[in-house]
Amino acid sequence: MNNLNKILVFFYIFLASSYGLFILTSTDGLEDNFLELILPKKITDFEVSRIVDVPIDRIFDVMADIESFPNIIPSNIIDVTIINKTNDTIIAEEEFSEAGIKIKLLVKHSIKPYNEHIIEIIDGDAKGTIITQSFESIGSQTKLTTNVHLNVEGVTSVISFLPESNFKHAINTIISHFVEYSTYDAYDKTVNSIYQEILFR
């Protein structure tokens, strides 16, 4: 290789390195475009609709019974401590578990009976996340529409890069637990509560 060829090779290596460094360190937002090419799409908003075979008043009451969440979805919600409660608002500290990671979040529940239940994370790694659950009566069935605005940071930020289908599957799985729980009578709920308490003690 003659001197001219060596110079050209070094020049192109330098040019490629400089451009790569510029893309990664630029403050003009170009690094975001570059990262979008190599990372999955970040999920921030999505919607899930589903019709369940439960009357609107029963499914709404179950989904608004915050203190029963650890009995309904024990593998995801470990504990709920009510901080403040009024007629239409509940603020609670909720401890979640997913894939071995446990986090505590301060959550505000705004409850508008038989129409809407808004869940807003007001402190913690998911602060700013809002889940709006809308209820519509269709005869003896209920149409549930779940709108999610996801805002995560810290340890939990990686979940925003999961495929949207994973989020929708998770929402539908949770709804199925609530639907099943809504079929329990008072005796079944007591037995289930005792079982969960002993199992996770």
C-alpha positions, 0 to 999 in steps of 0.5 A: 500500500503506497503512502497515498492509499494509507492517507486515504484509509486513515482519512476515512477512518477519522471521518467515520469516527468523528461523525459517530462521535458527533452523532452520540454527543450532539445536543441538537437531538440527533442522538435521539434519532440515532438511538431510535435506529438501534433501540425498539420503539418507546411506548408512551400511550396505548388503549385496550378495549374489552367487553366482559360478561359482568354487570357494570355496577359489580365490575366497577365496585370490584375495580374500585375496591383498592384495599382488595387489590392484593387479594385480586392480583397477589402476584403483582400487588403485594400491599396497599396502605390507604393514606387518605380517602374521601368520597371520590378520591383515594391516595394509597401507597402501593407495593408492586412486584414484577419479575423479581423487582419490588417498588413502592409507588404513591397512587391517586385513585379518582373514582366516578361511580359506574363511569370512570376510574383514573389511576395516577402515579403521583410519586416514585419511578412511574410518576406521571403515569395515568391509567384511565378506565372507562365503563360502559353498560351493554345490557348485562355486560360491560365494555371496559376501555383502558387508556394508558399514558406511561411515564417511567424512569429509573429502574422501571424505564426499561419496560417502556421499550417492551412491545405494545402487545405485551402491555395489552396482554398484561392489561387483559390478564389483570382484567381477567383477575378482576372479572373472576373476583367479581363472581365471588360471594362474601364467603369466597372473598373471605376464604381467598383473603385468608389464603393470600394472607397465609401464602404470602406471610 
